[in-house]
Amino acid sequence: MLIGGRLWWPQVAAAQAGRPAVADVVRARRFEVVDAAGKPRAVLRVYSDGSPGLAFSDAAGKARAVLGVFSDGSPGLSFSDAAGKARAVLGVLHDGGPSLAFRDAAGKVRAAMHMTEDGNPSLRLEDKNGKPRAVLGATSLETTPTAEVTMRPESSLVLFGTDGKLMWKAP
């Protein structure tokens, strides 16, 4: 604004008064924090589906850590390899239970821990073809010869062969 023939901005007035200018609210759809070369290294944004996310990138520009809230309201945190593929994902699923999944370079889940909303934890290990190989839980797992699994509240360990068929189970 022009006052008395001089440019006058609230920020200038604040700086002249010896105090920093601080906005009460800053609004945008995207914020970027850039490195010395001007490359975005951290980006806070709202995606087209309305879900917010905060991504941290490496020097090559690949997102390596992403924190977000999905459109269904569930939060998640993922860590990616140098190729940009998510390798470890931590989240709270839509049913309210926490989950941690580890993926191979092809993107397949190879190990996953999950806890149901009522507190029953499980650990599932899968082979490179996505077939379950071992399931450990504080719930009993009822299995069929085709490896379908349902849970009951008691401890169990179930092992499957390379063909996906039940090998051993306790109890």
TILOVEX-31982 format. One record per atom (N, C-alpha, C, O, CB): residue in three letters; z, y, x. Coordinates in pm, whole numbers, padded with zeros to 5 digits, always signed. Glycine has a CB too. Example, Ala and Ser with C-alpha at 12.3 -4.5 7.8 and 13.67 -1.06 7.14 Angstrom:
2
Ala+00780-00569+01319;Ala+00780-00450+01230;Ala+00780-00330+01320;Ala+00846-00332+01424;Ala+00905-00447+01131;Ser+00708-00225+01285;Ser+00714-00106+01367;Ser+00787+00003+01290;Ser+00804+00114+01341;Ser+00572-00060+01408;
//
This chain:
171
Met+00000-00117+00084;Met+00000+00000+00000;Met+00000+00124+00089;Met+00045+00119+00203;Met+00121-00001-00096;Leu-00051+00233+00036;Leu-00064+00358+00111;Leu+00040+00456+00059;Leu+00039+00492-00059;Leu-00208+00417+00100;Ile+00132+00499+00149;Ile+00235+00596+00111;Ile+00234+00708+00215;Ile+00252+00683+00334;Ile+00377+00529+00101;Gly+00213+00829+00169;Gly+00214+00945+00259;Gly+00111+00935+00370;Gly+00135+00981+00481;Gly+00349+00962+00320;Gly-00006+00873+00342;Gly-00111+00862+00441;Gly-00089+00751+00541;Gly-00168+00737+00635;Gly-00125+00990+00512;Arg+00016+00670+00524;Arg+00043+00558+00616;Arg+00042+00427+00538;Arg+00078+00422+00420;Arg+00180+00577+00689;Leu+00000+00321+00606;Leu+00008+00189+00545;Leu+00155+00147+00540;Leu+00229+00164+00637;Leu-00078+00083+00623;Trp+00195+00096+00429;Trp+00335+00058+00411;Trp+00340-00080+00347;Trp+00292-00097+00235;Trp+00411+00163+00325;Trp+00396-00176+00414;Trp+00411-00312+00363;Trp+00560-00346+00362;Trp+00632-00305+00453;Trp+00330-00414+00448;Pro+00605-00418+00265;Pro+00746-00458+00262;Pro+00788-00529+00391;Pro+00901-00511+00437;Pro+00773-00550+00143;Gln+00698-00610+00451;Gln+00733-00679+00575;Gln+00756-00579+00689;Gln+00845-00598+00772;Gln+00623-00778+00613;Val+00674-00473+00691;Val+00690-00371+00795;Val+00824-00301+00776;Val+00896-00275+00873;Val+00573-00268+00791;Ala+00858-00270+00653;Ala+00985-00203+00624;Ala+01102-00292+00666;Ala+01200-00243+00722;Ala+00996-00168+00474;Ala+01092-00420+00640;Ala+01200-00512+00677;Ala+01213-00521+00828;Ala+01323-00522+00882;Ala+01175-00652+00617;Ala+01098-00528+00898;Ala+01101-00536+01044;Ala+01158-00408+01104;Ala+01234-00414+01200;Ala+00960-00562+01099;Gln+01122-00292+01048;Gln+01174-00166+01097;Gln+01324-00154+01072;Gln+01395-00088+01147;Gln+01101-00049+01033;Ala+01372-00217+00968;Ala+01515-00214+00938;Ala+01592-00317+01022;Ala+01714-00327+01010;Ala+01538-00241+00788;Gly+01522-00395+01106;Gly+01588-00490+01195;Gly+01623-00623+01131;Gly+01704-00699+01184;Gly+01711-00430+01249;Arg+01564-00652+01020;Arg+01589-00781+00956;Arg+01456-00850+00928;Arg+01357-00783+00900;Arg+01672-00764+00825;Pro+01453-00982+00935;Pro+01327-01052+00909;Pro+01291-01048+00761;Pro+01379-01050+00674;Pro+01336-01198+00957;Ala+01163-01042+00733;Ala+01117-01047+00595;Ala+01115-01193+00551;Ala+01055-01277+00618;Ala+00974-00982+00579;Val+01180-01223+00441;Val+01187-01360+00390;Val+01145-01359+00244;Val+01203-01288+00161;Val+01331-01419+00407;Ala+01045-01436+00215;Ala+00999-01447+00076;Ala+01091-01541+00000;Ala+01139-01640+00056;Ala+00852-01497+00070;Asp+01117-01513-00125;Asp+01198-01601-00207;Asp+01124-01731-00237;Asp+01185-01837-00241;Asp+01237-01532-00337;Val+00994-01722-00258;Val+00911-01839-00291;Val+00777-01824-00222;Val+00717-01716-00223;Val+00894-01854-00445;Val+00729-01931-00163;Val+00594-01937-00108;Val+00525-02052-00181;Val+00577-02164-00183;Val+00594-01958+00050;Arg+00411-02025-00241;Arg+00343-02127-00320;Arg+00204-02153-00264;Arg+00129-02061-00231;Arg+00334-02084-00468;Ala+00172-02282-00254;Ala+00039-02323-00211;Ala+00021-02470-00247;Ala+00118-02538-00280;Ala+00018-02300-00057;Arg-00101-02517-00242;Arg-00128-02660-00266;Arg-00125-02738-00136;Arg-00118-02861-00136;Arg-00264-02678-00336;Arg-00131-02665-00024;Arg-00136-02733+00107;Arg-00079-02641+00214;Arg-00111-02522+00220;Arg-00281-02775+00142;Phe+00005-02698+00299;Phe+00057-02628+00417;Phe+00021-02712+00539;Phe+00032-02834+00535;Phe+00212-02604+00407;Glu-00019-02648+00645;Glu-00051-02717+00770;Glu+00029-02659+00884;Glu+00043-02537+00896;Glu-00202-02709+00800;Val+00081-02747+00968;Val+00142-02708+01094;Val+00045-02755+01201;Val+00012-02873+01208;Val+00289-02770+01114;Val-00001-02662+01284;Val-00104-02695+01383;Val-00048-02690+01525;Val+00052-02623+01552;Val-00222-02597+01369;Asp-00115-02764+01615;Asp-00075-02761+01756;Asp-00142-02642+01826;Asp-00207-02561+01761;Asp-00114-02895+01826;Ala-00125-02633+01957;Ala-00178-02519+02033;Ala-00330-02510+02024;Ala-00387-02401+02038;Ala-00136-02530+02179;Ala-00397-02624+02001;Ala-00543-02625+01990;Ala-00591-02598+01848;Ala-00711-02595+01822;Ala-00598-02759+02037;Gly-00498-02578+01756;Gly-00534-02550+01618;Gly-00555-02673+01531;Gly-00597-02661+01416;Gly-00657-02469+01616;Lys-00525-02794+01585;Lys-00540-02917+01507;Lys-00419-02937+01417;Lys-00305-02922+01462;Lys-00559-03040+01601;Pro-00442-02971+01291;Pro-00329-02999+01203;Pro-00251-03122+01252;Pro-00310-03227+01275;Pro-00376-03022+01058;Arg-00121-03108+01269;Arg-00035-03219+01313;Arg+00061-03261+01205;Arg+00110-03374+01205;Arg+00042-03181+01439;Ala+00090-03170+01111;Ala+00173-03202+00994;Ala+00112-03131+00875;Ala+00078-03013+00882;Ala+00324-03160+01016;Val+00098-03204+00764;Val+00037-03147+00645;Val+00124-03182+00524;Val+00155-03299+00499;Val-00108-03200+00625;Leu+00162-03080+00450;Leu+00236-03096+00325;Leu+00139-03055+00215;Leu+00086-02944+00216;Leu+00370-03010+00322;Arg+00117-03146+00119;Arg+00018-03116+00016;Arg+00048-03189-00113;Arg+00131-03280-00118;Arg-00121-03150+00064;Val-00023-03149-00218;Val-00021-03219-00346;Val-00161-03276-00364;Val-00260-03203-00361;Val+00021-03125-00466;Tyr-00170-03408-00385;Tyr-00299-03475-00401;Tyr-00354-03452-00542;Tyr-00284-03402-00629;Tyr-00285-03625-00372;Ser-00479-03490-00563;Ser-00545-03465-00692;Ser-00476-03535-00809;Ser-00488-03491-00923;Ser-00690-03511-00685;Asp-00403-03646-00782;Asp-00331-03714-00891;Asp-00195-03652-00919;Asp-00120-03701-01004;Asp-00314-03862-00858;Gly-00162-03543-00847;Gly-00036-03472-00869;Gly+00079-03519-00782;Gly+00188-03462-00790;Gly+00004-03486-01010;Ser+00058-03620-00699;Ser+00165-03671-00615;Ser+00174-03593-00484;Ser+00071-03564-00422;Ser+00145-03820-00586;Pro+00297-03557-00441;Pro+00314-03483-00316;Pro+00320-03577-00196;Pro+00359-03693-00208;Pro+00441-03397-00322;Gly+00282-03524-00080;Gly+00289-03603+00042;Gly+00304-03515+00165;Gly+00259-03401+00168;Gly+00166-03689+00056;Leu+00370-03571+00264;Leu+00388-03505+00393;Leu+00339-03603+00500;Leu+00394-03712+00514;Leu+00538-03463+00417;Ala+00236-03564+00574;Ala+00177-03651+00675;Ala+00192-03590+00814;Ala+00172-03470+00833;Ala+00029-03677+00643;Phe+00226-03676+00910;Phe+00236-03636+01050;Phe+00125-03709+01126;Phe+00114-03832+01116;Phe+00378-03668+01110;Ser+00044-03635+01202;Ser-00070-03693+01271;Ser-00051-03693+01422;Ser+00026-03613+01476;Ser-00196-03618+01236;Asp-00122-03785+01488;Asp-00121-03789+01634;Asp-00224-03689+01688;Asp-00290-03620+01610;Asp-00152-03933+01686;Ala-00238-03682+01819;Ala-00328-03584+01881;Ala-00474-03609+01843;Ala-00556-03517+01847;Ala-00314-03588+02032;Ala-00507-03735+01805;Ala-00644-03768+01766;Ala-00672-03734+01620;Ala-00784-03751+01572;Ala-00671-03915+01791;Gly-00571-03686+01548;Gly-00589-03650+01409;Gly-00564-03760+01308;Gly-00586-03741+01189;Gly-00725-03600+01390;Lys-00517-03877+01354;Lys-00487-03989+01263;Lys-00348-03973+01207;Lys-00253-03949+01281;Lys-00501-04125+01336;Ala-00335-03987+01075;Ala-00202-03981+01012;Ala-00123-04104+01058;Ala-00167-04217+01037;Ala-00213-03976+00855;Arg-00008-04083+01119;Arg+00072-04193+01173;Arg+00199-04218+01092;Arg+00249-04331+01089;Arg+00110-04166+01317;Ala+00250-04116+01025;Ala+00367-04131+00938;Ala+00342-04047+00813;Ala+00307-03930+00822;Ala+00500-04088+01011;Val+00362-04110+00696;Val+00337-04040+00570;Val+00455-04065+00477;Val+00496-04179+00455;Val+00204-04087+00503;Leu+00509-03957+00423;Leu+00616-03962+00324;Leu+00559-03907+00195;Leu+00499-03800+00194;Leu+00744-03881+00370;Gly+00577-03981+00086;Gly+00519-03933-00039;Gly+00591-03986-00161;Gly+00676-04074-00153;Gly+00375-03970-00046;Val+00554-03931-00274;Val+00599-03980-00404;Val+00471-04010-00482;Val+00388-03922-00504;Val+00692-03874-00480;Phe+00457-04137-00522;Phe+00336-04179-00592;Phe+00334-04129-00735;Phe+00435-04082-00786;Phe+00324-04331-00589;Ser+00219-04139-00800;Ser+00204-04087-00935;Ser+00297-04155-01035;Ser+00328-04098-01139;Ser+00060-04103-00981;Asp+00344-04279-01005;Asp+00440-04346-01094;Asp+00584-04302-01068;Asp+00676-04350-01134;Asp+00428-04498-01078;Gly+00604-04210-00971;Gly+00737-04158-00942;Gly+00810-04231-00831;Gly+00919-04189-00793;Gly+00819-04163-01063;Ser+00754-04339-00778;Ser+00821-04414-00672;Ser+00794-04353-00535;Ser+00680-04318-00504;Ser+00777-04561-00675;Pro+00899-04339-00452;Pro+00882-04281-00319;Pro+00841-04386-00217;Pro+00869-04505-00234;Pro+01011-04213-00274;Gly+00775-04342-00111;Gly+00735-04433-00005;Gly+00722-04363+00128;Gly+00698-04243+00136;Gly+00605-04500-00041;Leu+00738-04442+00234;Leu+00724-04394+00371;Leu+00642-04500+00444;Leu+00680-04617+00446;Leu+00864-04369+00441;Ser+00531-04459+00505;Ser+00450-04557+00578;Ser+00427-04511+00721;Ser+00419-04392+00750;Ser+00316-04580+00507;Phe+00415-04611+00808;Phe+00387-04588+00949;Phe+00257-04660+00981;Phe+00241-04778+00950;Phe+00504-04636+01041;Ser+00163-04588+01045;Ser+00031-04643+01072;Ser+00007-04662+01221;Ser+00072-04599+01304;Ser-00076-04554+01014;Asp-00088-04751+01252;Asp-00126-04774+01391;Asp-00227-04668+01435;Asp-00261-04579+01357;Asp-00184-04916+01410;Ala-00274-04677+01558;Ala-00367-04577+01612;Ala-00500-04574+01537;Ala-00571-04474+01542;Ala-00392-04604+01759;Ala-00533-04683+01467;Ala-00656-04688+01389;Ala-00638-04626+01250;Ala-00734-04615+01174;Ala-00704-04832+01375;Gly-00515-04585+01218;Gly-00487-04524+01089;Gly-00452-04620+00979;Gly-00443-04580+00862;Gly-00603-04445+01048;Lys-00431-04749+01012;Lys-00396-04849+00911;Lys-00245-04859+00896;Lys-00173-04869+00995;Lys-00456-04988+00947;Ala-00199-04856+00771;Ala-00054-04867+00745;Ala-00005-05004+00791;Ala-00058-05106+00749;Ala-00022-04846+00593;Arg+00097-05005+00877;Arg+00150-05131+00931;Arg+00290-05162+00881;Arg+00326-05279+00867;Arg+00150-05128+01081;Ala+00369-05059+00853;Ala+00504-05077+00797;Ala+00520-04979+00682;Ala+00491-04860+00696;Ala+00617-05056+00908;Val+00566-05029+00567;Val+00579-04946+00448;Val+00717-04969+00387;Val+00756-05082+00357;Val+00467-04977+00344;Leu+00791-04860+00370;Leu+00923-04863+00310;Leu+00914-04786+00180;Leu+00856-04678+00175;Leu+01032-04802+00405;Gly+00971-04841+00073;Gly+00963-04771-00054;Gly+01064-04818-00154;Gly+01137-04915-00131;Gly+00827-04784-00111;Val+01068-04751-00265;Val+01144-04794-00381;Val+01039-04819-00488;Val+00968-04727-00529;Val+01254-04686-00426;Leu+01031-04943-00533;Leu+00927-04982-00628;Leu+00956-04929-00767;Leu+01067-04883-00795;Leu+00913-05133-00631;His+00857-04934-00855;His+00872-04881-00990;His+00986-04948-01067;His+01037-04889-01162;His+00743-04897-01065;Asp+01026-05072-01028;Asp+01138-05138-01097;Asp+01273-05093-01043;Asp+01377-05139-01092;Asp+01125-05290-01083;Gly+01274-05003-00944;Gly+01398-04950-00889;Gly+01448-05020-00765;Gly+01545-04975-00704;Gly+01503-04955-00992;Gly+01384-05130-00726;Gly+01428-05206-00609;Gly+01364-05157-00481;Gly+01245-05122-00481;Gly+01398-05352-00627;Pro+01440-05153-00370;Pro+01382-05113-00241;Pro+01295-05225-00184;Pro+01316-05343-00213;Pro+01494-05077-00142;Ser+01198-05186-00102;Ser+01105-05281-00045;Ser+01064-05236+00095;Ser+01051-05117+00121;Ser+00981-05297-00135;Leu+01045-05333+00184;Leu+00995-05307+00318;Leu+00888-05411+00346;Leu+00915-05531+00339;Leu+01110-05312+00426;Ala+00767-05368+00378;Ala+00657-05460+00403;Ala+00596-05433+00540;Ala+00583-05318+00582;Ala+00549-05448+00294;Phe+00559-05542+00607;Phe+00491-05533+00736;Phe+00351-05592+00718;Phe+00336-05702+00667;Phe+00570-05609+00850;Arg+00249-05516+00761;Arg+00109-05557+00744;Arg+00046-05586+00879;Arg+00083-05527+00981;Arg+00029-05449+00670;Asp-00051-05677+00880;Asp-00126-05703+01002;Asp-00238-05600+01016;Asp-00253-05512+00931;Asp-00183-05847+01003;Ala-00318-05610+01122;Ala-00423-05512+01148;Ala-00530-05512+01039;Ala-00600-05412+01021;Ala-00488-05539+01282;Ala-00543-05623+00965;Ala-00640-05632+00856;Ala-00586-05573+00726;Ala-00659-05564+00627;Ala-00681-05777+00834;Gly-00458-05533+00726;Gly-00399-05474+00607;Gly-00326-05571+00516;Gly-00274-05531+00412;Gly-00503-05407+00530;Lys-00322-05700+00553;Lys-00254-05799+00470;Lys-00104-05796+00496;Lys-00060-05784+00610;Lys-00310-05941+00497;Val-00026-05806+00389;Val+00120-05812+00404;Val+00154-05947+00465;Val+00115-06051+00412;Val+00192-05792+00266;Arg+00228-05946+00576;Arg+00267-06070+00644;Arg+00415-06099+00628;Arg+00456-06214+00632;Arg+00232-06063+00792;Ala+00495-05995+00610;Ala+00639-06012+00587;Ala+00683-05901+00492;Ala+00642-05786+00505;Ala+00721-06008+00723;Ala+00769-05939+00396;Ala+00817-05840+00301;Ala+00960-05870+00261;Ala+00996-05984+00234;Ala+00727-05836+00176;Met+01041-05765+00258;Met+01177-05775+00206;Met+01181-05692+00080;Met+01123-05584+00072;Met+01284-05726+00312;His+01252-05744-00019;His+01260-05675-00147;His+01397-05701-00208;His+01454-05809-00190;His+01147-05719-00243;Met+01448-05604-00279;Met+01571-05624-00354;Met+01543-05580-00497;Met+01493-05470-00521;Met+01692-05545-00291;Thr+01576-05668-00591;Thr+01555-05632-00731;Thr+01655-05525-00771;Thr+01752-05500-00700;Thr+01569-05757-00822;Glu+01631-05462-00884;Glu+01718-05355-00934;Glu+01862-05405-00950;Glu+01956-05327-00933;Glu+01665-05301-01066;Asp+01879-05534-00984;Asp+02014-05587-01002;Asp+02074-05642-00872;Asp+02180-05705-00876;Asp+02011-05696-01106;Gly+02009-05618-00757;Gly+02069-05648-00628;Gly+02037-05782-00566;Gly+02103-05820-00470;Gly+02211-05639-00640;Asn+01938-05855-00615;Asn+01901-05984-00557;Asn+01796-05965-00447;Asn+01683-05927-00477;Asn+01848-06080-00666;Pro+01833-05990-00319;Pro+01738-05969-00209;Pro+01654-06093-00182;Pro+01693-06206-00213;Pro+01814-05929-00082;Ser+01536-06069-00123;Ser+01451-06180-00079;Ser+01369-06137+00042;Ser+01343-06019+00063;Ser+01358-06227-00194;Leu+01330-06237+00120;Leu+01244-06217+00236;Leu+01129-06315+00221;Leu+01152-06435+00200;Leu+01321-06238+00373;Arg+01006-06266+00233;Arg+00888-06351+00216;Arg+00801-06336+00340;Arg+00770-06225+00383;Arg+00808-06313+00087;Leu+00761-06449+00398;Leu+00673-06452+00514;Leu+00543-06519+00474;Leu+00545-06625+00411;Leu+00739-06526+00635;Glu+00430-06458+00510;Glu+00299-06513+00473;Glu+00214-06536+00596;Glu+00231-06470+00698;Glu+00227-06419+00375;Asp+00120-06631+00585;Asp+00028-06655+00696;Asp-00087-06556+00691;Asp-00093-06471+00602;Asp-00024-06800+00693;Lys-00180-06566+00785;Lys-00290-06469+00792;Lys-00385-06475+00673;Lys-00464-06384+00653;Lys-00369-06491+00919;Asn-00377-06583+00593;Asn-00460-06597+00474;Asn-00390-06548+00348;Asn-00445-06558+00238;Asn-00500-06741+00456;Gly-00267-06494+00364;Gly-00193-06443+00249;Gly-00116-06548+00172;Gly-00064-06521+00064;Gly-00286-06376+00158;Lys-00108-06671+00228;Lys-00032-06777+00161;Lys+00113-06770+00206;Lys+00141-06748+00324;Lys-00092-06917+00191;Pro+00208-06789+00111;Pro+00349-06787+00151;Pro+00380-06905+00242;Pro+00333-07017+00217;Pro+00441-06790+00028;Arg+00458-06881+00347;Arg+00500-06988+00438;Arg+00650-07010+00430;Arg+00697-07123+00446;Arg+00459-06955+00582;Ala+00727-06902+00406;Ala+00872-06915+00392;Ala+00923-06805+00300;Ala+00877-06691+00306;Ala+00944-06908+00531;Val+01019-06842+00215;Val+01082-06746+00126;Val+01232-06772+00131;Val+01277-06884+00106;Val+01027-06756-00021;Leu+01308-06669+00163;Leu+01453-06678+00171;Leu+01508-06577+00071;Leu+01463-06463+00067;Leu+01507-06650+00316;Gly+01605-06619-00007;Gly+01660-06525-00104;Gly+01802-06557-00144;Gly+01850-06669-00126;Gly+01573-06522-00225;Ala+01868-06456-00198;Ala+02000-06477-00256;Ala+01982-06509-00403;Ala+02070-06488-00485;Ala+02091-06351-00237;Thr+01865-06561-00432;Thr+01833-06614-00564;Thr+01768-06749-00541;Thr+01703-06769-00438;Thr+01739-06516-00646;Ser+01782-06840-00632;Ser+01717-06969-00619;Ser+01573-06953-00660;Ser+01543-06888-00761;Ser+01789-07077-00704;Leu+01484-07012-00584;Leu+01342-07001-00614;Leu+01293-07133-00670;Leu+01296-07235-00601;Leu+01262-06961-00488;Glu+01248-07131-00792;Glu+01188-07249-00853;Glu+01041-07248-00812;Glu+00973-07147-00828;Glu+01204-07249-01011;Thr+00993-07358-00758;Thr+00855-07363-00712;Thr+00778-07475-00781;Thr+00836-07575-00825;Thr+00850-07382-00560;Thr+00649-07456-00789;Thr+00560-07559-00841;Thr+00475-07606-00725;Thr+00471-07538-00622;Thr+00471-07506-00961;Pro+00407-07718-00735;Pro+00321-07764-00625;Pro+00213-07663-00585;Pro+00161-07670-00474;Pro+00255-07894-00662;Thr+00178-07569-00674;Thr+00077-07469-00640;Thr+00138-07341-00584;Thr+00071-07239-00575;Thr-00006-07435-00762;Ala+00266-07348-00546;Ala+00338-07238-00480;Ala+00369-07121-00571;Ala+00392-07010-00522;Ala+00258-07189-00364;Glu+00372-07141-00703;Glu+00419-07035-00792;Glu+00571-07032-00783;Glu+00636-07137-00781;Glu+00372-07058-00940;Val+00626-06912-00777;Val+00769-06896-00752;Val+00834-06815-00863;Val+00784-06708-00900;Val+00793-06830-00616;Thr+00945-06865-00918;Thr+01028-06789-01009;Thr+01171-06793-00955;Thr+01205-06886-00883;Thr+01021-06846-01156;Met+01254-06693-00988;Met+01387-06682-00927;Met+01500-06707-01027;Met+01491-06673-01145;Met+01403-06545-00866;Arg+01609-06767-00974;Arg+01736-06781-01045;Arg+01845-06730-00951;Arg+01827-06736-00830;Arg+01762-06931-01089;Pro+01958-06681-01004;Pro+02061-06622-00917;Pro+02144-06724-00838;Pro+02250-06765-00885;Pro+02153-06538-00999;Glu+02099-06765-00723;Glu+02174-06841-00622;Glu+02090-06844-00495;Glu+01971-06812-00498;Glu+02205-06987-00673;Ser+02151-06880-00382;Ser+02081-06875-00253;Ser+01979-06987-00239;Ser+01997-07096-00294;Ser+02180-06881-00138;Ser+01872-06959-00165;Ser+01770-07061-00143;Ser+01684-07029-00022;Ser+01675-06915+00023;Ser+01683-07076-00267;Leu+01621-07133+00029;Leu+01521-07123+00135;Leu+01409-07218+00097;Leu+01434-07334+00067;Leu+01582-07157+00277;Val+01287-07169+00098;Val+01171-07249+00062;Val+01068-07236+00174;Val+01038-07126+00219;Val+01112-07205-00076;Leu+01015-07352+00219;Leu+00912-07353+00322;Leu+00785-07416+00267;Leu+00790-07514+00193;Leu+00960-07429+00448;Phe+00670-07358+00302;Phe+00542-07407+00256;Phe+00458-07449+00375;Phe+00472-07392+00483;Phe+00468-07301+00171;Gly+00370-07547+00357;Gly+00279-07592+00462;Gly+00159-07500+00474;Gly+00143-07406+00395;Gly+00233-07734+00436;Thr+00075-07527+00572;Thr-00044-07445+00592;Thr-00139-07453+00474;Thr-00221-07363+00454;Thr-00116-07487+00718;Asp-00129-07561+00396;Asp-00213-07575+00277;Asp-00156-07502+00156;Asp-00216-07503+00049;Asp-00231-07723+00244;Gly-00038-07437+00173;Gly+00026-07364+00066;Gly+00114-07448-00023;Gly+00173-07397-00118;Gly-00076-07299-00015;Lys+00123-07579+00005;Lys+00207-07667-00077;Lys+00350-07669-00026;Lys+00376-07652+00093;Lys+00150-07810-00078;Leu+00441-07691-00119;Leu+00583-07697-00089;Leu+00612-07805+00014;Leu+00573-07921-00005;Leu+00665-07721-00216;Met+00680-07770+00125;Met+00721-07865+00226;Met+00868-07901+00213;Met+00905-08018+00219;Met+00693-07811+00365;Trp+00953-07797+00194;Trp+01097-07817+00194;Trp+01164-07705+00118;Trp+01117-07591+00119;Trp+01152-07826+00337;Lys+01273-07739+00053;Lys+01346-07634-00017;Lys+01494-07671-00023;Lys+01531-07787-00036;Lys+01288-07613-00160;Ala+01578-07568-00013;Ala+01723-07587-00027;Ala+01777-07468-00103;Ala+01740-07356-00069;Ala+01794-07603+00113;Pro+01860-07481-00200;Pro+01902-07606-00265;Pro+01798-07657-00360;Pro+01818-07760-00423;Pro+02033-07586-00338;
//
